[in-house]
Amino acid sequence: MSAAVPAPESGPDAGAVWHHGDPLGEQRAATDSVVVVDRSHRPVLTLRGADRKTWLHSLTTQHVSDLPDGAVTENLSLDGQGRVEDHWVQTELDGVTYLDTEPGRGEPLLAYLTKMVFWSDVVVEPAELALLTLLGPLVGDSPVLATLGVDALPAVDTAVALGGGGFLRRRGEIEVDVLVPREQAADLRQRLVDAGVREAGMWTYEAYRVAALRPRLGVDTDERTIPHEVGWIGPAVHLDKGCYRGQETVARVHNLGKPPRMLVLLHLDGSDDRPAPGAQVLAGGRVVGRLGTVVDHVDEGPVALALLKRGLPADTALEVDGTPAVIDADTLPPPDVAGAGRRAVEQLRGGARP
């Protein structure tokens, strides 16, 4: 097996494996069979205590006060203007709430949550758990299940405990996360390889994520991002709950306004050097957005996520650092439908006209 190639030091996955010598072959294996990606650089926190669910419910955007055992969801922390500060995957299992978040956000999230405990019966701590992700259509085959020590995969967005510690959760039809004590991760990864699972790097996972139009905090978002712009209403924001920081903006944009930007997939010209995340996206020399994750996809070629001015037509000629780019029309959000509040305002305005 070829030596592991580290992820770029300038990127969010510094310290992780970018690929194992054959990045496009690893992606093809994720498409046709199953791969394992080491994502153990992703920090994990635990919440314990009788008040943990109601307490977290009051601070965040997702409805988690009565989250059942085994449930998996996404959640956000916003600032006072409704802009995204943190995003994490949340798992409720056996009386413990697990939060795993982006590299570099573990300590700030821990500090914020600890500061907000006050008199609640909640203990927030870092957890020494490593995350391995299995990806591919054969993720539920017998050799994989036997290696994991389970008879079957759980339903999507649910988790089950593992006998040796840690847990397994299903994030999609072909995506399974395994969180185990850090000292067990290398052994489990080798046993999966021995069972026929191919090792892949973060390049493979990022290509899969980008093609699925799933944003990543700090790469596909900036300091102005609100949840509506990147598709987090629903997956990470529950609109029928209140009393959290930034709620007013969430409700106002949903009911009366339209988000100023939209997350789309861009196809990049493959003949030039790849532009970097954060670069300005131009249309006719005018700035219309910012570039997010850039990756070479085994089937789609060079692609990227981008936050663009909402309403920009799909046939708009774009350029990023001299590289031509085209919007993938299938990733455009549906035409704006006015919320109940906006319809009421427009009706009132219409009725006031002479």
N, C-alpha and C positions, 0 to 999 in steps of 0.2 A: 504494500500500500504506500502511495506517495505521502510525503511529509505534509503535515497540516500547514496551510498558509494562513497567517494571522490576518485579522480584519484590519483595515486602515486605522492608524493611530488617531487620525483626525475625525473619525466617525464615531457614532454612538456605541458601536460594538467593539471598541478597542479592548484587546485582551481575549476576545473570543476567536474562534476559528472561522475564517472567511470561506475557505473551501479546502478540500483534500486532494487537490491536484487536477480535478476534472469537473469544474463547476457546472458546465452545461450537461455533462453526463449525470451528475448528482441531481440536477433538476429533472432530467428525463426519468430517473429512477423514482422521484417523488410523484411524477405523473403516472407512471406505469406500475410501480410496485409499492415500496415503502422505504423511507429513510428515517434516520434519527439525527436530530440537530441538537447540539449542546447549547442551551440558552441559560447556563448556570450563572452567567454574569448579571442576571436579572434579580434584584433584591426582593426578599420576601419578609413581610411583617406578620405578626400574629396579634390578634385582639382576644383577650380573655376577660371574663367577668360577666355578671348577670345583666348588666346594662349595655353591653357592647353593641347590640343590634339597634336598640332605640337611640342610643347616643350617636352612633354613626349615621343613622337615618336623619338626625337633626342637622348634621354637618354637610351632607353630600347630596348629590342630585338624584340618586337612585332610591327606589322604595325598598328598603332592606330591613324594616323593623320587624317583619314577620317572615323573613326569608327562611324557607324550610331546610332541614338537614339535607345536605347533598347538593344544594343549589349553587350554580355558578352564574355570575353576572359581571357586567362592567360598571364602573362608577367613576365619578369626577369630583374634584374639589375646584370651586370657582373663586375668583376674587369678587369684590363688591360690585364690579361692573359686569359680572357675568362672563368674564374671560377665563379660559381654562388654565388652571395652575397645575393640576395633577390628574392623571388617568391611571387606573389600575384594573386588574382582573381580580374579582373577589369570589372566594369560595367559602361556603359555610359547611363545616363538617365536624361532627362529634364534639359540639360545644366550643369550637374554636373558629374564629373568622380569620381567614388568610387573605392577605393583600399582596400581590406581586406587581411591581411597577418597573419603570424604565431605569436602566443603568444611570446612576448619578442622582436619582430622585428618591432613593431609599432613605437617606439621612434627612433631607428636608421634610419628607412626608412624616417620618417618625417624629421629628421635632414639632411639627405643626400639630399632629394628633395628640402628642403628649401634653402640649401646652393647653389643649382644649378639654382635657379630662375633668378638671376641677374636682367636684365632689362625686362624680359618677363611679360606679363599680366597674372600672375598665382598666386593664393593664395592657399597654402597647409595648411590644418587644420585637427586635429583629430575630429572624429565624434562620438557622443554618440548614436551609433546604436548597437543593440544586434542581433546576428545571431542565428536563429533556423533553423535546417535542418530537413525536412520531408523525410523519406526514406521508400520505399516499393511500391509494385504494385498497391495499392489502393490509391496512393497519389492524384489521380485526381478524386476520388469519390465525389459525391454531398455533403455529410456532411462536407468534408474537404474544398471544394471550397466555400461553404456557410460561413464557419467560417472565411475563409480568405477574403471574400467579393469580389470574382471574379467569372465570369461565366465559365471560362475554363483556363487551364494552358497555358502559352505561349509556343512557340516552344523551343526546346533545344537550350541553349546558347543565350537566349533572356530574357529580364526583362520587367516588367510592374510596374507602380507606384500603391501603395495601397492608398485607400481613407483616411485612418487615419494617413498617414505619412509612410515613408519607402517604400520598394519595395519588389517584389517577383521575383525571377529568377529561371529558370530551368537549372539544370546542367547535367541532363541525363534523360533517360526514367523514372527512378523511384526515382530521387533525385531532391528536390526543396529546395532552400534556401529562408528564409523569414528574411529580415532585417528591424527592426522596432525601433523607439525610445526606449531607454533602459527602460524607465519607463513603457512601454506598454508590455514588454516581458513576465512577469509573468502572466499577465491577458490573453494574447494570448495563452500561453502554456496551461493554465487551460481550456480555451474554446476549444482547440483542443482535450484535454483529454476528456472533456465532450461530444465531438462529436464522440468519439470512437477511437481516436488515442492513442496508448500506448506510455508512456514515456520510453525512452531508454537512456543509457549513452554513453560516448565516446568509450567504449569498442566495442559497436555495430558498430559505425561509422568506427572505425579503422579496424575492421575485414572486413567490406565491402570494404574499401579503399585498404587494402593489397591484398585482393583477386582480385581486379581490376587492380593491379600492378600500383598504382598511388603513386609516391614518395612524401615524405614530407620533406621540407627544414629543415636541422639541425638534422634530425633523419636518413633519408635514403640518405642524402648527407653529405659530409665532406668538408673541406677547399680546396680539390683538384677537386671537381666535376665540370665537364663541361656538358652543356645541352645534348649533344649527348648520354651520358652514361645512362641517366635516362628517356629517352623518351620525352624530352621537345622540341625537334625539331618539329615544327608544332603546337602543342598546345600552346606553349609559345614563340617560336622563328620563325620569318618569314625570310626565306632565301633570299628573293628578296628585302631586304632593307639593308641599310648600315649606316655608320656615327653614330655608338654608341660604347661605350667602350667595348672592348673585341671582336669586330666584326671580327678582323683578325683571331683569333683562331677559331671562329665558321666557317668561310669560309674555312680556311685551312684544318680543320679536315673533313669537308664535302666533299671538292673537292680532296684532296690529301691523306688524312690519314684515320685511323680507330680509334675510341675511345678506349682507353686502357681498359675500364671496361664496364660491362653490368649489368643492373638491372634485377634480376630474383626473382622468388618465391622459397623459400625453405620449404620443409616439415621436421619438426623436430621430433626426437624420443620423444614420449610422456611420457616416463617413468622417465625422469630426470627433474631436475629443469630447468627452462627456462633461457637460456643465455640472457645477456643484450645487448641492442643496442650499437654498437660500438665495440663489441668483434671481434677478428680476426677469420676469416674462414680459416681452414687448410685443405690441401689435402696432405696426406702422410707426415705430419709434416711440410709442407711448407705453408707459408701464401699466400692465393690466393684471399683474399677479406676481406670485413668488413660487419658485420651484421647491419641491420637497424631495422625497427619496428618488434616487436615480439608480437604475439597475438594468443589466442585460438579461432578458428573459429568453429561455430556450425556444419558445414558439413566437413570441411577440417582438423579439429584437430589443433594441434600446427603448425603455419606457421610463416614465416618471409620474409621480403624483404632483399635482400643482393646485394651489389655491388661486383661482381666477375671479375676476369681476363677474358677479352673477349676471346672467342674461347674455353673455358673450356667445355669438353664434358658433356652431361647430365648425363652420368652414373658414373661420378667421385665421389668416396666416400669422403664425407666431414665430418668435425668435428668442432664444436664450443664449446669451454670450456668443452670438454668431451662429448658433446651431438652429436650423429650422425645426419647428415642432408643429404637430397637428393634434387637435383634440380628438379623442375617441368619442364619437357621438353617442355610443351606447352607455357611456358613463355620465352623461349630462343629467342633472336632476330633472324631474318632471316639471312641466310648466307650472308657474306659481299659481296656487289656488289661495285666494284670500281667506283668512281665518274669520271666525264669527265676528270678532271685534271689528276687523277692518270692514266687513260687509255692512255692519251696523253704522259705522262712521260714514261710509259712502252713501248709504241710504239717507241718513240725516242730512248730509250735504246736498244730495239731490233734491230732497224735499224742501230745502231752504232756498233753492234757486227761484227767481221770479218766473 
